[in-house]
């Protein structure tokens, strides 16, 4: 996974770090005004992930932030399995998992009684847990340290965007810095500058939706408590009647407690120790010793921009969409924005795709945002009923859920984050035969064990991959030759053979003939074949075409070189038709 480990033992207080401002080339070299490929605005998790992903694909990035610190307080803490897969690909996933508190299980309570328990990852054979809890400052710190290892990322702290000008072939940002203002040019700008996005405001754009009339208190509490690493959610508990409470364990013996307060609560008064400590004491009991680490009161909105792309400016994360915190959909969806956007920018900038490919970023991530907004709104309505009838319905559902499975499906304490299946994407190729597995075009790839510490997703990398369910030697020489040609085409393609048996000498010879772009792995338990519905493939090895963001874009029961090239062409935003012949000829 190429994860950083050399810094793992260092005792770094990421909340106290300060990063010095360094004058840039535009300031120190008069007349120096290059047009950078990409400027990313905002060095939070989304901006850092975008910059790292671009740099890994050979794109030079300028990353600017108006501050010189990382975040303070836990903030976003629940990072889903799909996000951990992305962090693995970016090179820092293992650090996140090693530091974080992994969890798959949770409990829901009504008053002082348990209603039911759930398991988000009931089947075995996954490298990562359903979630880890990890304070946002650790996530930012680990991403920053990964970014600092990449020479193609130029990080500029204390650099605030004060204006933007649009041009035919680039954007010009006016940057305010401690040593004065300067102009920064870029072919594309990624706005990852948060929910109050200054760039969005400068462009007279807005996010629309619904702001909920409720307030919640976050208390990060340091204590030695016997609670397990599970998500516990209470409706109307006796220690906080008529409201809801959420409890999560974090690293460093810190626990995150969210108390619903109601709209009329005074946000300033509720943050004082005189108000917070009695609430925490009522939950924990008089015998538990604790101290407050961080306290905040928040309200929330479910909103999004109408379009995430505006010419050469692309909005991502909270700058593009905001959801309620129930379900951990904010940071997770933002990281998925970053991954979706980075490979498309790289393809466009490297001449492998038309500029219109970036429209698919907006289409796909707007679809995902709508899915998140719908789930988030439903969760909020269930947690905070706005009428006596809604409250009666909610409590009846909770009472029934103790004994009846159908009612448990109606309980909504936050539908926890799942990645969107982009089944309407224009980049997909429609199935030509039937499949039973859920790995349909548009779905994020599922992992599978390959033996020891080896896992399937580790072998997908940052580019397009044709995942072939069979050994290299099982293919006819003519098919191997055609596949080898695809690895040398205008749109380079890697070949990954997933075999039910260990590689044989004929397999290794066939792989050697195809070159470094071909490799083979052993599906040691057969889980990959089952999860991708390839364990009974008729007519020779079947295959999947995988995008650089590890989403499926096409699948076949048998290898068809022309169909593969057409799907690859479509997945990079080219129009269907004769142009694919040029790709085939090049291959």
N, C-alpha and C positions, 0 to 999 in steps of 0.2 A: 504493500500500500504506500510505500515511500513516505512513511510518517516521520515527522521530527521527533526525536527522543532525547537529544542532547540537552534540552532545556527543561526536561520534565522534573528534575530534582531541584531546580532552583526555586527558592522561596520568594516569589514575586508577588507584590501587592499591586495587582493590576488597577485597583481603584485609585491608587496614589501616584501612578506613573504620569510624568509630564514629558512631552516630546518637543524638542527644540525646533524653532523655526529656522530654516536654512534658505537664504536667497536662491532663487532658481535662475536658470540660464537666461530666461527672458528679461531678468532684471540685471544680471551681471554682464551680459554681452549686448551692447547697443546694436539695435537693428536685427537681433536674433528673434525671429517670430515664426517658427516652424508650425505647420499644421500637424498636430499629433493625431494618431489614428483614433484614440478614444480618451476622453476625460470622464472619469467617474466622480460624481459629486456626492460626498458623504462616506465616511470611513466607519460606518456601523457594520453589523454582520452582512447585510446585503451588498453594500459597496465593496467591502473587503473580498467577499466571495466572488463577485463579478470580476474584480481586478485580478485575483489569483487565477481564475478560470481562463481569462483572456491571455494572461502571460504564459500559462502552460501551453497554450496553442500558438505561441509565437507572436502575439500582438503586444506592442508597447502601449503602456497605460500610464496616464497621469491620474493619481488619486488625490483629491483635495478634500480638506475638512476645515470647517470654520473654528474648530476647537483644537486643543492639544492634549486631550485626555481620552480615556476610554469611559464606558458608562459606569455609573455608581448605583449600587443596589442591585438586587437580583433581576428585576425587570423580566424579560423573557427567560423562562427557565426550562420549559418542556420541549425537548428536541426529538422529533419523531424518527423512526427507523429510516424513512426515505431521506431525511436530511442527513442522518449519520452516513448513509451510503454516499451522499454527495461529498460530505467532509472527508470520507475515505479517499474518494477520487482526487480531491484537492490536496491530500497529503497530510491532513491533521486529524483524521477521524479517531485514530487510536488514542491520541491524547485526550480527546473529548470523552471517550468511553472510559478510559482509565480514571479520570478525575470525577466524572459524573456518577450519579446514582441511577443505575438501571432499574427499570420496573416494567412489568407487564400486567399487574393485577390492580384492582381497585375495589372499593366498597362504597355503597350508597346507604345512607341512614335517613330515617324519618324520625324526628325527635330523638329518643335515646335507643331506638331499636334498629338493628340492621335490616335493610330491605332485601338486598342481594349483593353478590360479588360478581366480578367479571374478570375475564382473562383476555387480553388483547392479542396474545400470541400463543394460542393453544397448541399449535403444531410445532414440532421440533425442526431442526435443519435450517436455522437462520443465523447469520454471523452476528447480527446486532439485535438488541432487545427492541420491544415496541417503542419505548421512550427511554431517554435519560433525562434526569433533572440536573441542570448545570447553570450556574449564574451567568448572566449575559456578559459580565466583564471577563470571565474566563474564556468564553467563546470568542469574544473580540480579541483578547490577548493572544490566544492560540492562532487565530486567523492572521493577526498582524505579524506574529513571528514567522508564520509561513510565508506571508507576502514579502517580508524582509529578506528571504533567501532567494527571491526571484529578481534578477537584474533588470527585467523589462518593466518593473513597477517603480514609478517615481512618486513617492509619497510626500505630499506638501501639507504640513500642519499649519494652523492659524491662518488659513487662506480662505477668505469668504467671497463667494460670488455676489457681486452687487448689480450686475447687469448682463444681459445676453443679447447678442445681435445675430440674426439669421442671414446666411449667405447661400448662394446656389450650391457651393461645394463644401461648405464648412460652417461651423458655429464659432462665434467669438465671445468669450466670457471676459468680463471685467472682474479682476481679482483684487481684493483689498487685503493687504498684508501688513505686518508690523513695520516694514521698510518702504511702504508705499504701494500704489496701485500699478497693475500691469495688465496686459491683454494676453489671453490664453486661447489659442485656436485649436479646434478639433474637428475631425470629420464627423464624429458622432459624440454625443454627450449622453451619459447615463445618469439620470436624476434619482439618486438613492438617498435623498436628503431629508427623509422622515415625514411624519404625518403633517407637519406644518410647512412642508416643502417651499422654501423661498423661490426655487426655480418655477414651480407651478404658479406661484403668485405673480412672478415677473412676467409670465406668459399669459396672464389673465385667464388661467384655467382654474377649475375647481373640482372638488370631489363632492358628490351628492349622495344622499341616503338619509339615514335616520340616526339621531342622537338619542340615547336612552336616558330617561330621567331617573337615574339611580346613582348611588355612590358606593364605592367599595374601598375598604382599608386593606392595604398590604402591610403585614408585619413580618420582617425577617428576624427570627428568634434563635439565638444560640442556646442550646440546651443538650443535655444527655438524656434522651427520651427512649423508651422501649418500643415505640411504634415501628412497624415494619416499613420497608420501602414500597409503599402502595399509595395510590391516590384515594383519599377519603373525602367524601362530600356529604355534608349534613343539610337536610331540609328541616327548618324549624327546630333546631336543637334546644334542649332545656337551658343550656349555658348562653344561648343567644336567640331568644324566642322570636318567632315570626320572621326570621331572616334566614340566610344560608351561610355556610362556612365551608371552606376548602382547605385541606391540609396536604402539604407535599414536603418530603424530605429532600434536602440539598446536601452537597458536600460540606465538609468542615463543621459538622454538627450544627448546621443551620437549618431551620425549618421555615418554610413559607406558609403563612396563614392568611387567607383572604376572608375578611368579614364583610358581608353585605350590611350597609348602613341605612339605606333609604335616601331619597332625594333631599329631604329637609335637613340632613346632617350638616353641621358646620365643618367644612374641609380643613380649616386651620385648627380648630379646637380638637378635632378627632385625631390629629397627628401628635398631640401632646402626650407625654408619658402618663399623665394623670388619667387620660382616657384609654390609652392603649393597654397599659399593664393590667387593669382589672378585666378587660376582655380576654386577654391571654390567660390570666389566672383562672378565670371561670372555665376555660376549656381544659387546662392542664391539671388543675387541682392545686391545693395549697402546698403540697410537699415538693413539687417540682421547682428546681432552681433554674432561672433563665435570665438572659439579658437581651436587650433590643439591639439589633444590628443596623436596621434601616426600616423606615416607615414612610408610607406614601398613601395618599388618597386619590382615587382616580374616578373619572367617568369615562364612558366609551361611546363610540359611534360605529355603525356599520355603513360605510360609504365607499365609493370608488369613483375614479375619473371615468368619463364616458369612453375615452380612448387612451391607451397607454403609449401610443406612438404619436408624436407630433413632429413630422419631418425627420430631422436628424437628432431630435431629442427623444429619448425613451425613458419612461418612468417605471420604477420598480420598487417593490416593498411597500412600506407605509406611505411613501410619496404617491403611489398609485391607488392603494386600497387600504382600508382599515376595518378590522373586525373586533368583536368583543373578545376578551381573553379566554372565554369558556371554550375549551376544545383545542387550545394551543395552535391556532391556525394562523397567527400573525407572522411570527418569525419564520415558521416552517414554510409558509407559502412564499415569503420574500426570498428565501434561499432558493426555492424552486424557480422563482422569477429569474434570479441571477443565472442559474444553470441553463434555463431555456434561452436566454438572451445571448449569453457569451459565445456559444458555438455558432450561432447565426451571424453575429457580428464578425467572428473570425472568418467564416466562409465568405462573407461579402467583401471584407477587406483584403482577403487573399485571392480574390477573383474567381472563386469557385461557385459563387451563387449571385443572382441578381439582388439589387437593393430591395426588391419586393419581398424577399425572404423575411425581412424584418417585420413586414405586416403580419406574418404568421405568429410572431412573438406576441403582438397585441391580441390577435384573435384567440390564441390558445390560453394566454394568461388572463384575459378578460373572462373567458369561459370558466377557468379555475376560480377566479375571484368571485364570480356569481355563485358558484357552488359553495364556496366558503361563506359568503355572505348569507346565503339561504340557511345553511346549517347553524351559523352563529346566531342569526336572528331567532330561529326556532329555539335554540338553547336558552337564549336570554328570556324569551317569552315564557318558557316553562319555569325557569329559575325565579323570575321576578314577575309573577302574574299581575296584570294591571286591573283586574276586576274580581269581584266576589265569585262570579261564575267560573272564571279561569282558575282561581285559587281552589275552588271546590273540585274541579276536574283534576287538577294536579294532585291534590291530596288523595283523591279516590284512586288514581292510577298508582300512586305510591303504596297505598294500602293493599291493593290487589297484587302488586308486584312481589309481595312476600311469598305468595303461593302460586302465581300464575305466570308462565313464561310470556304469554302474549302481552301482558301489561308491562313486563320489563322492557320490551321493545319500544314502549311509549315513553319510558322514563328518559328525561333529557337533562342530565347534569353537565352537559357539554359534550357533543358528538366529537370525539377526539380526532385530531388531524389525520387525514389520509390523502395521499397524492391524487390529483385528478387524473382520470383516464381520458385522454384527449381524443375521444372516438369520432369527433366531427372535424378533426384537423384536415386541412387541405393537403398536408404533407403525407397522409396515410395512403396506402394502397389497399383497396378492398380485397378481402379474402376471396380466392377463387375456388376453394374447397372448404368443407366444414371442419371446425375445431371445437373441442369441448373445453379446453383450458381458458383461463381468464386472461392470458397474455395476448389479448387482441391488439390490433394496430391502435396506437395511442396510449397503451398501458405502460407504466414504468416496469422495468424488468425485475423479476423476482430472483433472489439469491438461491444458491444451493451449495451444499458441501462437496468439496473435491478431495477431501482427505487431509488430516492434520489441521494446519492453520490456513489451508488454501480454500478459497471460495470463488464461485463463478464470477461475481461482479468485479472482482479484482482484475479479471482478464479482459474487460471490455474497454478500458482506457478512455481516451478523450476524442476519438474519431468514430467514423462509421465502421461497423463490424458486421460481417456476415457470419452468423453462428450456425454451424452445420452439425446436425445431430447424426454423427457417424464418424468413423475413423478415416484418416486421409487415404489409406490404402484401399478403402472400400469403394472409392470412386474410380471410374474409368480414366485412363490417361488423358483422353480428350477433354473430359470435364475438368480435370486438374489443370490442364493447360489454359482452358478458358478462365477458370477462377484465378490462376496466377496472373493472367493478363489484366484482370480487374484491379489488382493491387498496384498496377503501374499507370492507371488511367488518370484523366483530368481530375476526377474525384476519387482520390486514393481510398482503398477499401482494405481493411484487415480481415483475415480469415481465422476463425476460431472453430476448430473441430472439437465437438463434445462427444467423447466415445464411451461406450458402456464397458470397455476393457482398457487396461493399460496399453500404452503405445508399444507397438512391435517394431522390429527392424524395418519391415516394409513401410510402416507409417513414418518412421524417422527419415527414411530415404525420400519418400514423397514430399515431406515437409521441407527437406533440404533443397529439393528441386524447385519448390515454390518461393523460397527465399524467406527473409526475416519477417515478412508481413503475415506469415502463416504459423499457427501454433496449434497444439492439441492438448486437451485436458481430459482427465478421467472422471467421469460421473460415477463416483465410487459407490453411491447408494441408489443411483437411479432416480434421485429426486428431481434433477434438472429435466430429464426426459418426461417425467410425470407432470411436473408443473408447466411445462411447455407443450404438453400433449404430443410428445414425439416418441413415446415408447412403443407404439405399434404403427410406425410410419410405413406405408406401402409404396412400392415403386421407387425404392432407393432412399437415401438420406434426405430428410426434410431440412428446412433452414429458416432462420429468422434474420431479417435486416434490422439492425439496431442503430439508432441515432446516437450522436455524441453525448446527449444527455440521458442515455440509457433508457429511452422509450422505444418501444417496438414501432416500426413504421410499415413492416410488411412481413408476411410469412407464407410459406409454401410447403406442400407435402413432398415435392420433388424439386431438384435444382433445375432452374430454367434461366440460363445466362441472360437472355434478352429481357425477360421479366424483371430480373434483379437490377439490371442497368436502368430500366424504365422507372422502377421504384426508387432507385438512388437519385435519379434525375428529378423525380417528383418531390422527394424528401428535401431537396435543396432549393425548392421554389421555382424550378424551371417549368415552363409550359410543357404539357404532354405533346408528343409528336416526333417529327423527324429528327429533331436535334439530338435525340438520344443515340442515333446512329453514329454521330460524330464521336460520342463518348465510347461506343463499342469499338469503332475503328481505332481510337486512341489506345484502348485497352489491348 
